[in-house]
Amino acid sequence: AFQIPALPSVTRHFGIPVSLSSLMLMLYFLAVAVFAPIMGRVGDVYGRKRILLFGLVVFALSEFAAALAPNFLSFLVARFLQGFAVACILPSVFVYATHLFDDKQRGLALGILSFTMTLGGATGGALGGLLIDRFGWESIYWISGVLALGGLLPVYLIVPEIRGERINAAFDYKGAVLLLITFGALLSLPTWASNIGTHSPLFWAILVCGLITLLVLIQHSRRTAAPVLDTKILSTKAFSLPLAMFWLHVLFTSSVLYALAFFMNNRPGGNASQFGLMTLFMFGSAMLSSPIAGRLCDRFEARRVSLFALIGTLGGSFLFLTIQIDSSLAHIAAICSLLGIMLGANTPASMKMAFGAIPPERIGVGTGMFSMFRDMASPTGSSLALAVFGTALADKASSALTRLIDGHPLEADTLTALVRAATNRGPLPEALATQLQAAGIKTSELITAASAEALQGALTRVGYLICVPILIALVLATQLTRTRQANAASALSPRVSAIKQQ
């Protein structure tokens, strides 16, 4: 969360185009997604505590490297290493939450873990902004590195070492390379689209490359004894269904946040601090609800808690559609708080269901894959929401301008310039503004009205879009119920047969 307010400052510091700033996020998520299952497997073999300590050291050093980076390429390498370090840390943390607590206590433990992670999201953006304004963007990396080093001693002294069952198979280097190429190609598609366009042959070549390597990776994983991407765990519905439900929920939340970021920054009287306040309400609510939901998962079925959270989120998505261009901050904050509560409730429930379905000897690999898919949801949701929001913004602005200037036929270039101004993509040329004013068109009022209408239309379109992943998650929740009933029936069938034979 520290990184979010630093993006503009880092972009200006290295003098790069804004369109390339997404690489700072993409490379981090790529490293986390690719190496999480790998380092989970390594932790199974060599010990989770050892990998956790190693990850903390690498994270600290990569944070210092980012603060001292002489150029943008060096900074990107540091960001990639930060993602690798997190891929060492998170699977080990998830394993400890599963290993140290039995099934009756695990929900509360995962709820407290979710509380801690969400606390970072709720406070990191606001604190990062204050640090950057006072001490510069480098300060957030120095502080993060020091915090990581501060965790070494308590982990070394307090946390016990645990190992999984050693798997007598060579490490899957081919699978690791395929995984890196696959997610590197697919996760970079939004960046390529914004820089070279979707009509470019290079864009389609990268897309085809990603899809082909994905198919090769799946086939390779099925034939390998200890694959990086464990298809046996993924084929277990008791693991894959809650994982998919949580992935869709995180995708939904990311879509909401990025659409609101542009809506609130560009609406009349809006600014970045107002959006920061909304993130505080959303993540703060999730932080408070996670331990409560974790405790409920220990008393009731985790599936029921997850289902309640998804139904509440669907209701929140309908309320999201009520947000208007002039909606009060209190109205938007209430919706964000509701969505945050439901996200916080679903997090420990999904983790408890998924982690409970992982075989003990593969717990590191399983938690690593859970972390990998979770981290893929955020960039996927943001890319999807911004693509829909941006397209709708231009369409609605064009329609509004055409209607508002009815009776004043304009050339195509003039309409394009007005659309760019209405969608905050560039100022209106002074000569054109003078020409329109001479024709009796008040450009400032025209652009303001078109911009407001376009923002409202774009947010509404995203609002309808985000209902889809939650509806799919609810359908998957019903499949999870049937799966568990089927499993229970299959478990009883041998005993029933034995009774009949007797």
C-alpha positions as CSV (number, residue, x, y, z in Angstrom):
1,A,0.0,0.0,0.0
2,F,3.0,2.3,0.4
3,Q,3.6,2.0,-3.3
4,I,0.3,3.5,-4.4
5,P,1.0,7.2,-3.5
6,A,4.6,6.8,-4.7
7,L,3.7,6.1,-8.3
8,P,3.5,9.7,-9.5
9,S,6.7,10.7,-7.6
10,V,8.7,7.8,-9.0
11,T,7.4,8.5,-12.5
12,R,8.5,12.1,-12.3
13,H,11.9,11.2,-10.7
14,F,12.9,8.9,-13.5
15,G,11.3,10.9,-16.3
16,I,9.3,8.0,-17.7
17,P,5.9,8.1,-19.5
18,V,2.9,7.6,-17.3
19,S,1.9,4.6,-19.4
20,L,5.0,2.8,-18.3
21,S,4.5,3.4,-14.6
22,S,2.3,0.3,-14.5
23,L,5.5,-1.8,-14.9
24,M,6.2,-1.0,-11.2
25,L,3.1,-2.9,-10.2
26,M,3.1,-5.5,-12.9
27,L,6.6,-6.8,-12.2
28,Y,6.0,-7.0,-8.5
29,F,2.7,-9.0,-8.9
30,L,4.4,-11.2,-11.6
31,A,7.2,-12.2,-9.1
32,V,4.7,-12.9,-6.4
33,A,2.4,-14.9,-8.6
34,V,5.1,-17.0,-10.2
35,F,7.4,-17.7,-7.2
36,A,4.7,-18.2,-4.5
37,P,4.0,-21.8,-5.4
38,I,7.7,-22.4,-6.1
39,M,8.9,-21.1,-2.7
40,G,6.0,-22.9,-1.0
41,R,7.4,-26.2,-2.4
42,V,11.0,-25.1,-1.4
43,G,9.6,-24.5,2.2
44,D,8.1,-28.0,2.2
45,V,11.6,-29.4,1.6
46,Y,14.0,-27.1,3.4
47,G,11.8,-25.7,6.2
48,R,9.3,-22.9,6.4
49,K,11.2,-20.8,9.0
50,R,14.4,-20.8,7.0
51,I,12.5,-19.6,3.9
52,L,10.6,-17.0,5.9
53,L,13.9,-15.6,7.3
54,F,15.4,-15.7,3.8
55,G,12.4,-13.8,2.4
56,L,12.7,-11.1,5.1
57,V,16.4,-10.5,4.3
58,V,15.8,-10.3,0.5
59,F,12.8,-8.0,1.1
60,A,14.9,-5.6,3.2
61,L,17.8,-5.5,0.7
62,S,15.5,-5.0,-2.3
63,E,13.7,-2.1,-0.5
64,F,17.1,-0.5,0.1
65,A,18.0,-1.1,-3.5
66,A,14.8,0.6,-4.7
67,A,15.6,3.7,-2.6
68,L,19.2,3.8,-4.1
69,A,18.2,2.9,-7.7
70,P,20.2,5.1,-10.1
71,N,17.8,4.5,-13.0
72,F,14.4,3.1,-13.8
73,L,15.7,-0.3,-14.9
74,S,17.5,-0.8,-11.6
75,F,14.3,0.3,-9.8
76,L,12.2,-2.3,-11.7
77,V,14.7,-5.1,-10.8
78,A,14.4,-4.1,-7.1
79,R,10.6,-4.2,-7.5
80,F,10.8,-7.7,-9.0
81,L,13.0,-8.8,-6.1
82,Q,10.5,-7.4,-3.6
83,G,7.8,-9.6,-5.2
84,F,10.1,-12.6,-5.0
85,A,10.7,-11.9,-1.3
86,V,7.0,-11.6,-0.6
87,A,6.5,-15.0,-2.4
88,C,8.9,-16.5,0.2
89,I,7.1,-14.9,3.1
90,L,3.4,-15.3,2.5
91,P,3.2,-19.1,1.8
92,S,5.2,-19.7,5.0
93,V,2.9,-17.4,7.0
94,F,-0.2,-19.3,5.7
95,V,1.4,-22.6,6.6
96,Y,2.1,-21.5,10.1
97,A,-1.5,-20.3,10.5
98,T,-2.6,-23.8,9.4
99,H,0.0,-25.8,11.3
100,L,-0.1,-24.1,14.7
101,F,-3.9,-24.2,15.1
102,D,-6.3,-27.1,14.9
103,D,-9.6,-26.9,12.9
104,K,-11.6,-25.5,15.8
105,Q,-9.1,-22.5,16.3
106,R,-7.9,-22.0,12.7
107,G,-10.7,-19.7,11.6
108,L,-9.9,-17.2,14.4
109,A,-6.2,-17.4,13.6
110,L,-6.8,-16.8,9.9
111,G,-9.2,-13.9,10.8
112,I,-6.4,-12.3,12.9
113,L,-4.0,-12.8,10.0
114,S,-6.5,-11.2,7.6
115,F,-7.0,-8.3,10.2
116,T,-3.2,-7.7,10.2
117,M,-2.9,-7.7,6.4
118,T,-5.9,-5.4,5.9
119,L,-4.6,-3.0,8.6
120,G,-1.6,-2.5,6.3
121,G,-3.8,-1.8,3.4
122,A,-6.0,0.6,5.4
123,T,-3.1,2.6,6.8
124,G,-0.3,2.2,4.2
125,G,-1.7,4.6,1.6
126,A,-2.3,7.4,4.0
127,L,0.9,7.0,5.9
128,G,2.9,6.6,2.6
129,G,1.5,9.9,1.3
130,L,2.6,11.7,4.5
131,L,6.1,10.3,4.3
132,I,6.5,11.1,0.6
133,D,5.4,14.7,1.1
134,R,7.7,15.2,4.1
135,F,10.8,13.1,3.2
136,G,10.5,12.1,-0.4
137,W,9.5,8.8,-2.1
138,E,12.7,7.1,-1.1
139,S,11.7,7.2,2.5
140,I,9.0,4.6,2.1
141,Y,11.5,2.0,0.9
142,W,14.0,2.8,3.7
143,I,11.3,2.4,6.3
144,S,10.0,-0.8,4.8
145,G,13.5,-2.3,4.7
146,V,14.1,-1.4,8.3
147,L,10.7,-3.0,9.4
148,A,11.6,-6.2,7.6
149,L,15.0,-6.4,9.4
150,G,13.2,-5.7,12.6
151,G,11.2,-8.9,12.1
152,L,14.2,-11.2,11.8
153,L,15.0,-11.5,15.5
154,P,11.5,-12.3,16.8
155,V,11.0,-14.8,14.0
156,Y,14.4,-16.4,14.7
157,L,13.8,-16.7,18.5
158,I,10.1,-17.5,18.7
159,V,8.8,-19.2,15.6
160,P,9.4,-23.0,15.4
161,E,10.8,-24.7,12.4
162,I,8.5,-27.0,10.5
163,R,9.0,-29.1,7.4
164,G,6.8,-30.9,5.1
165,E,7.3,-34.4,3.7
166,R,10.4,-34.5,1.4
167,I,9.3,-35.3,-2.1
168,N,11.8,-37.6,-3.9
169,A,11.6,-35.8,-7.2
170,A,13.8,-33.2,-9.0
171,F,12.7,-29.6,-8.8
172,D,10.5,-28.5,-11.7
173,Y,12.7,-26.0,-13.4
174,K,10.9,-26.3,-16.7
175,G,7.6,-25.7,-15.0
176,A,9.0,-22.6,-13.3
177,V,10.2,-21.1,-16.6
178,L,6.8,-21.9,-18.3
179,L,5.0,-20.3,-15.3
180,L,7.2,-17.2,-15.6
181,I,6.6,-16.8,-19.4
182,T,2.8,-17.5,-19.1
183,F,2.0,-15.0,-16.4
184,G,4.6,-12.5,-17.7
185,A,2.9,-12.5,-21.1
186,L,-0.7,-12.4,-19.8
187,L,-0.2,-9.9,-16.9
188,S,1.7,-7.5,-19.2
189,L,-1.1,-7.4,-21.8
190,P,-2.8,-4.2,-20.4
191,T,0.6,-2.4,-20.5
192,W,1.2,-3.4,-24.1
193,A,-2.4,-2.5,-25.1
194,S,-2.0,1.0,-23.7
195,N,1.4,1.6,-25.4
196,I,1.2,-0.2,-28.7
197,G,-2.6,-0.8,-29.1
198,T,-4.6,-3.9,-29.5
199,H,-4.2,-3.8,-33.3
200,S,-0.5,-4.3,-33.2
201,P,0.8,-7.7,-34.3
202,L,3.2,-7.6,-31.3
203,F,0.2,-7.5,-28.9
204,W,-1.4,-10.5,-30.5
205,A,1.9,-12.4,-30.6
206,I,2.3,-11.8,-26.8
207,L,-1.3,-13.0,-26.2
208,V,-0.9,-16.1,-28.3
209,C,2.5,-16.8,-26.6
210,G,0.8,-16.6,-23.2
211,L,-2.0,-18.9,-24.1
212,I,0.2,-21.5,-25.7
213,T,2.7,-21.6,-22.8
214,L,-0.3,-21.9,-20.4
215,L,-1.5,-25.0,-22.3
216,V,2.0,-26.4,-22.3
217,L,2.3,-25.7,-18.6
218,I,-0.9,-27.6,-17.8
219,Q,0.2,-30.6,-19.8
220,H,3.7,-30.5,-18.3
221,S,2.3,-30.3,-14.8
222,R,0.1,-33.3,-15.3
223,R,3.2,-35.4,-16.3
224,T,5.6,-34.2,-13.6
225,A,6.0,-35.9,-10.2
226,A,6.3,-32.6,-8.2
227,P,5.2,-29.8,-10.5
228,V,5.4,-26.1,-9.7
229,L,1.7,-25.8,-10.6
230,D,0.2,-28.7,-8.7
231,T,-2.7,-29.8,-10.9
232,K,-3.7,-32.5,-8.4
233,I,-4.4,-29.9,-5.8
234,L,-6.1,-27.6,-8.3
235,S,-8.3,-30.5,-9.5
236,T,-9.6,-31.0,-5.9
237,K,-12.9,-29.2,-5.8
238,A,-12.7,-28.7,-2.1
239,F,-9.7,-26.5,-2.8
240,S,-10.3,-25.0,-6.2
241,L,-13.9,-23.9,-5.6
242,P,-13.2,-21.7,-2.5
243,L,-10.1,-20.4,-4.2
244,A,-12.1,-19.4,-7.3
245,M,-14.8,-17.8,-5.1
246,F,-12.2,-15.7,-3.3
247,W,-10.4,-14.8,-6.5
248,L,-13.6,-13.5,-7.9
249,H,-14.3,-11.5,-4.7
250,V,-10.8,-9.9,-4.8
251,L,-11.3,-9.1,-8.5
252,F,-14.6,-7.5,-7.7
253,T,-13.1,-5.3,-4.9
254,S,-10.2,-4.2,-7.1
255,S,-12.6,-3.2,-9.9
256,V,-14.6,-1.1,-7.4
257,L,-11.6,0.7,-6.0
258,Y,-10.0,1.6,-9.4
259,A,-13.3,2.8,-10.8
260,L,-14.0,4.9,-7.7
261,A,-10.4,6.3,-7.9
262,F,-11.1,7.9,-11.3
263,F,-14.7,8.8,-10.6
264,M,-13.9,10.6,-7.3
265,N,-10.8,12.4,-8.5
266,N,-12.6,13.8,-11.6
267,R,-16.1,14.6,-10.4
268,P,-16.8,18.2,-9.5
269,G,-15.2,19.0,-6.2
270,G,-13.4,15.6,-6.0
271,N,-9.8,14.9,-5.2
272,A,-7.4,12.2,-4.3
273,S,-7.7,12.6,-0.5
274,Q,-11.5,11.9,-0.8
275,F,-10.7,8.6,-2.5
276,G,-8.1,7.8,0.1
277,L,-10.7,8.2,2.8
278,M,-12.9,5.7,1.0
279,T,-10.1,3.1,0.9
280,L,-9.7,3.7,4.7
281,F,-13.4,2.9,5.2
282,M,-13.3,-0.2,3.0
283,F,-10.1,-1.7,4.3
284,G,-10.8,-0.6,7.9
285,S,-14.2,-2.3,7.8
286,A,-12.6,-5.5,6.4
287,M,-10.0,-5.3,9.1
288,L,-12.6,-5.2,11.9
289,S,-14.8,-7.9,10.4
290,S,-12.1,-10.5,9.7
291,P,-11.5,-11.7,13.3
292,I,-15.2,-11.9,14.0
293,A,-15.8,-13.9,10.8
294,G,-12.8,-16.1,11.6
295,R,-14.4,-16.9,15.0
296,L,-17.7,-17.6,13.3
297,C,-16.0,-20.0,11.0
298,D,-14.9,-22.0,14.1
299,R,-18.4,-22.2,15.4
300,F,-20.3,-22.7,12.1
301,E,-19.4,-24.0,8.7
302,A,-17.0,-21.7,6.9
303,R,-19.0,-22.3,3.7
304,R,-22.0,-20.6,5.4
305,V,-19.9,-17.5,6.4
306,S,-18.6,-17.3,2.8
307,L,-22.0,-17.6,1.3
308,F,-23.3,-14.8,3.6
309,A,-20.4,-12.6,2.6
310,L,-21.1,-13.2,-1.1
311,I,-24.8,-12.4,-0.8
312,G,-23.9,-9.2,1.2
313,T,-21.4,-8.3,-1.5
314,L,-24.1,-8.7,-4.2
315,G,-26.4,-6.4,-2.3
316,G,-23.5,-4.0,-2.0
317,S,-23.0,-4.1,-5.8
318,F,-26.6,-3.0,-6.3
319,L,-26.0,-0.2,-3.9
320,F,-22.9,0.8,-5.9
321,L,-25.3,1.5,-8.8
322,T,-27.0,4.2,-6.7
323,I,-23.8,6.3,-6.5
324,Q,-24.4,9.6,-8.4
325,I,-22.1,12.3,-9.6
326,D,-23.3,14.5,-6.6
327,S,-23.5,11.7,-4.0
328,S,-22.3,12.6,-0.6
329,L,-19.1,11.2,0.9
330,A,-21.1,9.6,3.6
331,H,-23.2,7.8,1.1
332,I,-20.2,6.4,-0.8
333,A,-18.4,5.6,2.5
334,A,-21.3,3.6,3.7
335,I,-21.2,1.4,0.6
336,C,-17.5,1.0,0.8
337,S,-17.8,0.0,4.5
338,L,-20.4,-2.7,3.6
339,L,-18.2,-4.1,0.8
340,G,-15.2,-4.1,3.2
341,I,-17.1,-6.0,5.9
342,M,-18.1,-8.6,3.3
343,L,-14.5,-8.9,2.0
344,G,-13.2,-9.3,5.5
345,A,-15.8,-12.0,6.3
346,N,-15.0,-14.0,3.2
347,T,-11.2,-13.9,3.6
348,P,-10.8,-16.3,6.6
349,A,-13.7,-18.4,5.4
350,S,-12.2,-19.0,2.0
351,M,-8.8,-19.7,3.4
352,K,-10.1,-22.1,6.0
353,M,-12.0,-24.1,3.3
354,A,-9.1,-24.1,0.8
355,F,-6.3,-24.8,3.3
356,G,-8.3,-27.6,4.9
357,A,-8.5,-29.5,1.6
358,I,-4.7,-29.5,1.1
359,P,-2.8,-32.7,1.9
360,P,-0.5,-32.1,4.9
361,E,2.6,-33.1,2.8
362,R,1.8,-30.5,0.2
363,I,0.6,-27.7,2.4
364,G,3.4,-25.4,1.3
365,V,2.6,-25.8,-2.4
366,G,-1.1,-25.4,-1.8
367,T,-0.8,-22.2,0.2
368,G,1.7,-20.9,-2.4
369,M,-0.9,-21.4,-5.1
370,F,-3.6,-19.8,-3.1
371,S,-1.3,-16.7,-2.6
372,M,-0.5,-16.8,-6.3
373,F,-4.1,-16.7,-7.5
374,R,-5.0,-14.1,-4.9
375,D,-2.3,-11.8,-6.1
376,M,-3.4,-12.3,-9.7
377,A,-6.9,-11.1,-8.9
378,S,-5.9,-7.5,-8.1
379,P,-4.2,-6.6,-11.4
380,T,-6.8,-8.5,-13.3
381,G,-9.7,-6.6,-11.7
382,S,-8.0,-3.2,-12.0
383,S,-7.2,-3.8,-15.7
384,L,-10.7,-5.0,-16.5
385,A,-12.4,-2.1,-14.6
386,L,-10.2,0.6,-16.1
387,A,-10.7,-0.8,-19.6
388,V,-14.4,-0.7,-19.3
389,F,-14.4,2.6,-17.4
390,G,-12.2,4.3,-20.0
391,T,-14.1,3.0,-23.0
392,A,-17.4,4.0,-21.5
393,L,-16.1,7.4,-20.5
394,A,-15.2,8.2,-24.1
395,D,-18.5,6.9,-25.5
396,K,-20.6,8.7,-23.0
397,A,-18.7,11.9,-23.4
398,S,-19.1,11.8,-27.2
399,S,-22.8,11.1,-26.9
400,A,-23.3,13.9,-24.4
401,L,-21.4,16.4,-26.4
402,T,-23.3,15.5,-29.6
403,R,-26.6,16.1,-27.8
404,L,-25.5,19.2,-25.9
405,I,-24.3,21.0,-29.1
406,D,-27.3,19.9,-31.2
407,G,-27.8,22.5,-33.9
408,H,-24.1,23.3,-34.0
409,P,-22.5,20.8,-36.4
410,L,-18.9,20.2,-35.6
411,E,-16.1,18.6,-37.5
412,A,-14.7,15.3,-36.4
413,D,-11.5,16.8,-35.1
414,T,-13.3,19.3,-33.1
415,L,-15.5,16.6,-31.4
416,T,-12.4,14.5,-30.7
417,A,-10.7,17.5,-29.0
418,L,-13.8,18.1,-26.9
419,V,-14.0,14.5,-25.9
420,R,-10.4,14.5,-24.8
421,A,-11.0,17.6,-22.7
422,A,-14.2,16.1,-21.2
423,T,-12.4,12.9,-20.2
424,N,-9.4,14.8,-18.7
425,R,-7.0,13.5,-21.3
426,G,-5.8,16.9,-22.5
427,P,-6.6,20.7,-22.6
428,L,-8.8,22.2,-25.3
429,P,-6.7,24.1,-27.8
430,E,-7.1,27.9,-27.3
431,A,-7.8,28.5,-30.9
432,L,-10.6,25.9,-30.9
433,A,-12.0,27.4,-27.7
434,T,-12.1,30.8,-29.3
435,Q,-13.8,29.4,-32.4
436,L,-16.5,27.7,-30.4
437,Q,-17.1,30.8,-28.3
438,A,-17.6,32.7,-31.5
439,A,-20.2,30.2,-32.5
440,G,-22.1,30.8,-29.3
441,I,-20.9,27.7,-27.5
442,K,-19.7,28.1,-23.9
443,T,-16.9,25.6,-23.8
444,S,-16.3,25.5,-20.1
445,E,-19.9,24.8,-19.2
446,L,-20.2,22.3,-22.1
447,I,-17.1,20.3,-21.0
448,T,-18.2,20.3,-17.4
449,A,-21.6,19.0,-18.2
450,A,-20.3,16.4,-20.6
451,S,-17.6,15.3,-18.2
452,A,-20.2,14.8,-15.4
453,E,-22.5,12.8,-17.6
454,A,-19.6,10.7,-18.9
455,L,-18.3,9.9,-15.4
456,Q,-21.8,8.9,-14.3
457,G,-22.3,6.6,-17.3
458,A,-18.9,5.0,-16.9
459,L,-19.3,4.2,-13.2
460,T,-22.8,2.8,-13.9
461,R,-21.3,0.5,-16.6
462,V,-18.6,-0.7,-14.3
463,G,-21.4,-1.2,-11.6
464,Y,-23.2,-3.6,-13.9
465,L,-20.0,-5.4,-14.8
466,I,-18.9,-6.1,-11.2
467,C,-22.2,-7.9,-10.5
468,V,-21.0,-10.7,-12.8
469,P,-18.0,-12.1,-10.8
470,I,-20.1,-12.1,-7.6
471,L,-22.9,-14.0,-9.3
472,I,-20.4,-16.5,-10.6
473,A,-19.0,-16.9,-7.1
474,L,-22.4,-17.6,-5.7
475,V,-23.0,-20.3,-8.3
476,L,-19.7,-21.8,-7.3
477,A,-20.8,-21.7,-3.7
478,T,-23.8,-23.9,-4.5
479,Q,-21.4,-26.4,-6.3
480,L,-19.3,-26.5,-3.1
481,T,-22.3,-27.6,-1.2
482,R,-23.1,-30.4,-3.6
483,T,-19.4,-31.4,-3.6
484,R,-19.3,-31.8,0.1
485,Q,-22.6,-33.7,0.1
486,A,-21.2,-36.0,-2.6
487,N,-18.0,-36.5,-0.6
488,A,-20.0,-37.3,2.5
489,A,-22.1,-39.8,0.6
490,S,-19.0,-41.4,-1.0
491,A,-17.4,-41.7,2.4
492,L,-20.4,-43.5,3.8
493,S,-21.0,-45.9,0.9
494,P,-18.3,-48.5,1.9
495,R,-19.8,-48.7,5.4
496,V,-23.3,-49.1,3.9
497,S,-22.1,-51.9,1.7
498,A,-20.4,-53.6,4.6
499,I,-23.7,-53.5,6.6
500,K,-25.6,-54.9,3.7
501,Q,-23.1,-57.8,3.3
502,Q,-23.4,-58.6,7.0
